[in-house]
Amino acid sequence: MAELRTQEPTEVLDVLGRVCPYPLVLTKKKLQKMDNGTLLKVLCDAPASAEDSIPKYAQKEGFGFDSVKVEDKGHWELYIKKS
């Protein structure tokens, strides 16, 4: 499968400026409303969420996951493919 970051996201969720646990909570809520097979792009600048809680949640749910750290902007782009 092609890297998720190269695909057009179905939805974009901006959680910049939010601290744990809000990025994970908002990501879960958004994914619950999305259909299987859709792709969510999350913009996140909270390291604990971007590197730990959101990837672990995606793995536990069996969702596809990819992430990119955008160094010059100081945040991550997280891609979650709901299955």
Sine and cosine of phi, psi and omega as CSV:
sin_phi,cos_phi,sin_psi,cos_psi,sin_omega,cos_omega
0.00,0.00,0.65,-0.76,0.03,-1.00
-0.90,0.44,0.42,-0.91,0.02,-1.00
-0.87,0.49,0.65,-0.76,-0.03,-1.00
-0.88,0.47,-0.53,0.85,-0.05,-1.00
-0.91,0.41,-0.29,0.96,0.00,-1.00
-1.00,-0.01,-0.09,1.00,-0.03,-1.00
-0.99,-0.10,0.43,-0.90,0.03,-1.00
-0.97,0.23,0.85,-0.52,-0.01,-1.00
-0.94,0.34,0.55,-0.84,0.07,-1.00
-0.96,0.28,-0.64,0.77,-0.02,-1.00
-0.66,-0.75,0.43,-0.90,0.10,-1.00
-0.83,-0.56,0.76,-0.65,0.02,-1.00
-0.89,-0.46,0.86,-0.51,-0.01,-1.00
-0.98,-0.20,0.94,-0.35,0.05,-1.00
-0.90,-0.44,0.42,0.91,0.02,-1.00
-0.88,0.48,0.69,-0.72,-0.01,-1.00
1.00,0.07,-0.12,0.99,0.03,-1.00
-1.00,-0.03,0.57,-0.82,0.03,-1.00
-0.93,-0.37,0.29,-0.96,-0.01,-1.00
-0.80,0.59,0.64,-0.77,0.11,0.99
-1.00,-0.10,0.11,0.99,-0.16,-0.99
-0.86,0.51,-0.68,0.74,0.03,-1.00
-0.84,0.54,-0.67,0.74,0.02,-1.00
-0.93,0.38,-0.71,0.71,-0.02,-1.00
-0.87,0.49,-0.72,0.69,-0.02,-1.00
-0.93,0.37,-0.58,0.82,0.04,-1.00
-0.90,0.43,-0.72,0.70,0.03,-1.00
-0.86,0.51,-0.72,0.69,-0.02,-1.00
-0.88,0.47,-0.67,0.75,-0.01,-1.00
-0.91,0.41,-0.69,0.72,-0.02,-1.00
-0.91,0.42,-0.57,0.82,0.02,-1.00
-0.87,0.49,-0.51,0.86,-0.03,-1.00
-1.00,0.05,-0.18,0.98,-0.06,-1.00
-1.00,-0.05,0.44,-0.90,0.02,-1.00
-0.99,0.17,0.40,-0.92,0.11,-0.99
-0.87,0.50,0.59,-0.80,0.01,-1.00
1.00,0.03,-0.06,1.00,0.00,-1.00
-1.00,-0.02,0.33,-0.94,-0.08,-1.00
-0.88,-0.47,0.81,-0.58,0.03,-1.00
-0.95,-0.30,0.76,-0.65,0.11,-0.99
-0.96,-0.29,0.83,-0.56,-0.02,-1.00
-0.92,-0.39,0.80,-0.61,0.10,-0.99
-0.99,-0.13,0.87,-0.49,-0.15,-0.99
-0.62,-0.78,0.71,-0.70,0.05,-1.00
-0.89,-0.46,0.25,0.97,0.05,-1.00
-0.99,-0.13,0.95,-0.32,-0.08,-1.00
-0.82,0.58,-0.67,0.75,-0.03,-1.00
-0.89,0.46,-0.60,0.80,0.02,-1.00
-0.96,0.27,-0.73,0.69,-0.09,-1.00
-0.93,0.36,-0.55,0.83,-0.09,-1.00
-0.97,-0.24,-0.18,0.98,-0.09,-1.00
-0.75,-0.66,-0.95,0.32,-0.20,-0.98
-0.93,0.37,-0.69,0.72,-0.02,-1.00
-0.94,0.35,-0.72,0.69,0.07,-1.00
-0.86,0.51,-0.65,0.76,0.01,-1.00
-0.91,0.42,-0.64,0.77,0.04,-1.00
-0.89,0.46,-0.73,0.68,-0.01,-1.00
-0.86,0.50,-0.68,0.74,0.00,-1.00
-0.91,0.42,-0.69,0.72,-0.01,-1.00
-0.87,0.48,-0.60,0.80,-0.01,-1.00
-0.99,0.13,-0.17,0.99,-0.02,-1.00
0.98,0.18,0.36,0.93,0.00,-1.00
-1.00,0.09,0.46,-0.89,0.14,-0.99
-0.94,0.34,0.57,-0.82,-0.04,-1.00
-0.59,-0.81,0.64,-0.77,0.07,-1.00
-0.51,-0.86,0.51,-0.86,0.05,-1.00
-0.59,-0.81,0.46,-0.89,0.04,-1.00
-0.71,-0.71,0.78,-0.63,0.12,-0.99
-1.00,-0.03,0.87,-0.50,0.01,-1.00
-1.00,-0.03,1.00,0.00,-0.14,-0.99
-0.83,0.55,-0.71,0.70,-0.09,-1.00
-0.94,0.35,-0.31,0.95,0.03,-1.00
-0.96,-0.27,-0.18,0.98,0.06,-1.00
0.95,0.30,0.47,0.88,0.06,-1.00
-0.59,-0.81,0.10,-1.00,0.03,-1.00
-0.94,-0.33,0.48,-0.88,0.21,-0.98
-0.93,-0.38,0.90,-0.43,-0.02,-1.00
-0.96,-0.27,0.74,-0.67,-0.02,-1.00
-0.90,-0.44,0.84,-0.54,-0.03,-1.00
-0.82,-0.57,0.87,-0.50,0.02,-1.00
-0.99,-0.15,0.92,-0.39,-0.02,-1.00
-0.97,0.25,0.72,-0.69,0.01,-1.00
-0.78,-0.63,0.00,0.00,0.00,0.00
